[in-house]
Amino acid sequence: MSDPTWITLLPPLLAIGLAIGTRQVYLSLAGGIWLGWIILFDWNVAAGLAETIESTVRVLGDDYDARVIMFTLVIGALIATLSSSGGVAGFVGWLERNRWVTNARRSQLLAWLIGVGIFIESNITVLVAGSVSRPLFDRYRISREKLAYLIDSTSAPICILIPLNAWGAYNLGLLNEQGVDQPLGVFLRSIAFNFYSFAAVILALAVVLLKLDWGPMKRAEARAAKGEVLAPGATPMMDEGMLSHDEDTAIPPRAVNMFVPVLVLVAAMPLGLWITGGGDLREGDGATSVLWASLAGLAAAWILLLAQRAYSIDKLVRIALRGAGGLVPLALILLLALALGDVTGQLGTGRYVAGVVEGSLAPAVFLPLVFVVSSAIAFSIGSSWGTFAIMIPIVVPAAAALGLDLAPFLAAALSGGIFGDHCSPISDTTVISSMAAATDHVDHVRTQLPYALAGGAVATVCFAIAGAFL
């Protein structure tokens, strides 16, 4: 649509509303896609339905999207392999034998530390933290919703602060496209202004240390304290059969079977960025690198288990297929979320939200405005990276026209993208966090929302104060 209007908001709002109201995420996303194409085809319902199907198929024709979905299946295979071999159980046992994790608080602190410590890529962060921490959360009767919140709040907020990872490479590329002089220097200076990311990480730590359980999270914790892992009627985002240790294996649980593949996984990510970037991490391909990293981790797990004579190749293949199958629901959600992102892009949803307020207020309030608009876009389209692609081309010339430092405005755009993404039930990062914690996706969104809103309120005030001194 050449001139987007408020109607462009209807598809994402329909998907979000249906997801929260009905808990049927698949149908909600499909409904949003269908409505989007109905609008684009001048309200022709039949043509909209036909294009809904075709546009979803076309997602797989995009190299980036196909790699993301393939990564999901490979990670499923890796998680199943680590769990079946006793790698996760061995690592958890090692933590407990060394008295590193002996109670509920330390279990939560471990999840927070993993989220902060593995800053290579957000999906890797949540999957590692979820796999390691989930057994401990269940043992000490902590809700899986709490686990999903902790790993969601320490993945993207940390990754966005690091310039030399997939997130940094992507945003440096966007800055370079806008002709920004010394984009790395601008990015580094923006880190201090990324208020929501700091608020989210610090609040998550406070939740652990001070037991700050609010609203739906408080009810989830009370339920978990009774030994009820999931809420009545909840549907976990992962087949829990793929998480169990294979008692038939000839080897006992060993921490090394968890540690080595994860180490290879994490180390392979920057290596992939370096290779795909021709020796420059900032120019690397994040989607390709994360796929290579997951395959490298799976290969390392297989080599270890074959060397220990724990499994035959046939058994490893069957475990991997079981794990990949367990994540097919997630792959389907990602497929639909990507298709919804495509149709909202064609509708111009992001451009409409940004254009509503662009240039309508004085420079003194422009900084918090950038944060709010970026948040609204991310919430509507369910993609922080998509939001960055929309907002950075807006804030770069705007800051230049006002004669203001670009760094705080870049931070507001990035910070808002993370905040809106945390609040949105159609966000891929939020979905993957639900999967990693093996909890119901809508339950994760409901329990996380009060904390995200609290962090967003703090960030808005901080941006307003910072804007007053520009």
Secondary structure, DSSP 4 states (H G I P E B T S, - for coil): --S--GGGGHHHHHHHHHHHHH--HHHHHHHHHHHHHHHHTTT-HHHHHHHHHHHHHHHTTSHHHHHHHHHHHHHHHHHHHHHHTTHHHHHHHHHHHTTS--SHHHHHHHHHHHHHH--S-HHHHHHHHHHHHHHHHHHTT--HHHHHHHHHTTTHHHHTT-SSSHHHHHHHHHHHHTT-SSHHHHHHHHGGG-HHHHHHHHHHHHHHHHT---HHHHHHHHHHHTT--S-TT--BSS-GGGGS--TTSSS---THHHHHHHHHHHHHHHHHHHHHTTT-GGG--HHHHHHHHHHHHHHHHHHHHHHTT---HHHHHHHHHHHHHHTHHHHHHHHHHHHHHHHHHHHTHHHHHHHHHTTSS-GGGHHHHHHHHHHHHHHHHS-HHHHHHHHHHHHHHHHHHHT--HHHHHHHHHHHHHHHHHH-TT-HHHHHHHHHTT-BHHHHHHHHHHHHHHHHHHHHHHHHHHHHT-
